[in-house]
């Protein structure tokens, strides 16, 4: 049987070259617009993440300084430069119910401590009464164990018998005692960037990063009661200034910086 021939009509013909070119141009315009939107969204996320990281670094650095330096007293500041501060960090503050020879028993009720004292890392300060007035006596720590002050739980610290025997403690149960370690907070460079780090000098630790990166304007400063530059002996406040690069939305040239400062006024430094 013969099959009738089919004629080509306008509805069955293919696309012409101009139509193909117009379609490609439209597709390119749509693709370019979509790519621009995607890049803009990526940039937004990147800048937002950068700003969050910067704020977190500023908060973390000032929070560390506030927590570690809040209890310093005259004599606790050992050294200070714009890049570093060395100090006694108080880890325990309480009262001893008994000081006998090299043994110090510290009552747990009323005790403020971030952790128990550690042999080889911490030292003791015990308030002794002298003819010229009260004086803190320093002692190393050989061991730490449990004890009792009467019916109350206590911490027994074995210290240096020579240093403690020479001191005078007239009021059992009311002898102020502290445990501390020597710490250093330092701004240092690593990988071409500046970071805030901390280390235990007493334990001989290496510097450990705490927050960053920061810009060159980050620094420490000590001031006296009048707000003038001070030494470790005359300091009444400690300034920690952290400066970090702030990512911008518009890629504008130049370095944009945000700063955060904390002026710490340790209550024990107030005259």
ABEGO torsion letter per residue (X at the ends): XBBBBBBBBAAABBBBAAAAAAAAAAAAAAAAAAAAAAAAAAAAAAAAAAAAAAAAAAAAAAAAAAAAAAABBBGABABBBAABBBBBBBABBBBBABBBEABBBBBABGBBBABBBBBGABBBBBBBBBAAEBBBBBBBBABBBBBBBEABBBBBBBBBAAAAAABBBABBGABBBBBBBBBBBBBBBBGGBBBBBBBBAAAGBBBBBABOBBBAABBBBBBBAAGBBBBAAABABBBBBBBBBBBBAAGBBEBBBBBBBBBBBBAAABX
